[in-house]
Amino acid sequence: MFRKVALIAFTLAAMAVGQQVGTNTAENHPTLTSQKCTTAGGCVSQNTKIVLDANWRWLHSTSGYTNCYTGNEWDATLCPDGATCAANCALDG
């Protein structure tokens, strides 16, 4: 019972401090041609898409274009703690 209550509490807390969605840059999934190979049928080209990790996306203030994270440091004004950072910053496409 305790595990279920803890899981629900954790899920609700995560939703409350979730990252904002950025609207300055549309999400783009670049195409990547790959091949699927089998012993019986050889190789067949497939048109696929890739998704960039959030670490490579732009994290900026929700009110403008100020970076929330530059180099290897968080902006102390926008991100004094995790909850404030999640409220002040948006992750763009």
N, C-alpha and C positions, 0 to 999 in steps of 0.2 A: 504494500500500500504506500509506504513512504517513497519508494522508487517512482511510482506513478505521479505522486504529488510533486516530487522534485523535478521530474521531467516536464510536467506541465508548467511549473513555475519558471524553469529555465527557458522553455519555448516562448512563453509570454514576455519574459525579460528580453530575449533576443529580438523579438518583433518590435518591442518598444524602442530599442536603440539601433535599429537596422540602418544601413547606409542609405543616404538619399540618392535618388536617380538623377543623373545629370541630363541636361537637355541641350547643351551647347554643341556636342558632337554626336552625330547619329552612330549607333552601333553598326559595325561593318564586319562581316565574316568573309575574309579574302578566300578566293577559290584556290584549291590545291588539287591538281590531278595526281591521283595515286593509282596503284595497280593492285588487283587482287589476283593472287596466283594459286593454282591448285596443281597437283601432279597430273591429274587426268586432263584438265582443260587448258593448261598453260596459263598465261596472264591476260587479264582484261583490264583496260583503263577504266577508271571511275572518276567522275567529277564530284569532288567533295569540297567542304569548306572547313576553315579552321577558326578557332575562337582564341583570342588573346587572353592570357591570365590577367586578373585584375591588377596585378603588380605592374603591368605595362600600360595601364589606362590612366587617364588624367583625373586626378583627385583635386578638386578646387572648391572654393567657397560657394555656397548656394546663392549668394547675393552677387556674384561676379566671377572674375577670372583669376583670383589670387590662389596660388598653389597651396594646398594644405600640407603637402609633403614635398620637399625639395632635397635632392641628393640623398642624404640618409638622416634627415631631421624633420620632425613635425613642426609646423608653425605653432609656436607657443600661445599665440593669441587665439587662433581658431581651434586648437586642439590641446587645451590644458589637461583634459582627461578623455577617456573613451566615449562616454555618453555625449559630452559637449561636441567632440569631434564628429560623431555620427550625425548630430543635429546641424552642424555648421558646414559640413562638407558633402559634396556630391561626386559620385563616380561616373564619369562620362564614357561613352561608347568607344 
